[in-house]
Amino acid sequence: MPTFAARFRSVRFKICAFGCLALWAAPASAEMNSFAHPVQAVQLFSPAAVTGTVITLQNSGGPSFLFTFVLPRDYAANKEVNIVIYLSTISASACQARFAPFELIRKRPGFAAVSSLNGLRGGNPLVNFSPEIIRTKTFALLPGGPLAGQKPGDAITLGLGRATDDENDTCASVFVHAIDIRYTIP
């Protein structure tokens, strides 16, 4: 029968081995999750239109749309959320479209809704297109602004549109194929 000291060393080795393996197996970065928001479930502002499975943003009249989503229960509070829009055009040659946010409303139970673009980053609003090639435009939703923090259960309404009066917007119709919401999980 092994002595107490021998059993202790054996247990200590197993704990160290499993603990060391757990530390080595830890991911280098936080895990991500995502969900798609259906393009048919948006509020359109003329002359935008939903045709089949895409939103069509014509090249005149400032077409735009709004959509709402709720930060999921498995969202890690106060982390950046990326809203990725999949876009294309039917222009015969390379072109640009000015695609930018015009509204951001944050809603949380027990608080007043807040309308402010603070906490939303999108980089250059001009998107470069090649004919029929899908492009993505990412908007980063950051915690903060007038509503403190960012939590699971917060409702977010985002309005996006095309500034067709911008001289740099040279594309024919632009199509929104998908809306992907990407977030960090604990």
Secondary structure, DSSP 8 states (H G I E B T S, - for coil): ---HHHHHHHHHHHHHHHHHHHHHHS-SS--EEEEEE-TTSSEEETT-EEETTEEEE-SSS--EEEEEEE--TT--TT--EEEEEEEEE--SS-EEEEEEEEEEEEE-TTS--EE--TTEE---SEEEE-TT--EEEEEEE-SBTTB-S--TT-EEEEEEEE-TTSTT---S-EEEEEEEEEEE--
